[in-house]
């Protein structure tokens, strides 16, 4: 799996960390970031579909 590096504000990282760990929803930061990216891409696909901006797979 490729690795990437991102810079985020400390406040955002603190908010993310509240959801990571034994008491959180995610095992680690990477899992949380991947889930967030998937969710965002799904939302963008939904918006594009509503505006007829998705390409057909046949093209």
N, C-alpha and C positions, 0 to 999 in steps of 0.2 A: 504494500500500500504506500503510495507516495506521501511524503511529509511536506507540509507547508508551514510557513511562519506568518503570524499576523500580529499586529500591534493593536491593543484595545485599551481604552481608558481603565484606570484602576477601579473606578466605581462599577463599571460593567463587569469586570472580572470578579469583584466581590459579590455582585448579584448572582453571577454564574455559579460561584463556589457554594452558595447557599443551597444549590440543588445537586451538589456532587458529594459523594462519600456515603458512609454507612447509613446516614439518616436521609440521604437525598434520593432523587429519582434516577441519577446517573452514577455509574461506577467511577468514572473519571471525566476530566475536562474534555478529552477527545470525543467521548461518547456524547456528551452534551452538545458540543459544537456540531458533530455530524447530524444529530437529530434536528438541531436548529436549521441547518442548511437544507436538509430534506424537507422540513416543514415549509420553509420559505420558498423553495423551488416548487412544491406542490401548490402553494397559494398563488404563485406567479403563473403557473400553468392554468389554474382555474380562471384567473383574471384574463389571460390571453384567450382561453376558450370562449369566455363570455363576449369577447370583442372580436371573435373570428380571426385571431392572429396566430393560431396554431397551423403548422404545415401538415399536409396529409402525408402519411407514410408512403403512399404510392408515388410521390414525386421524387 
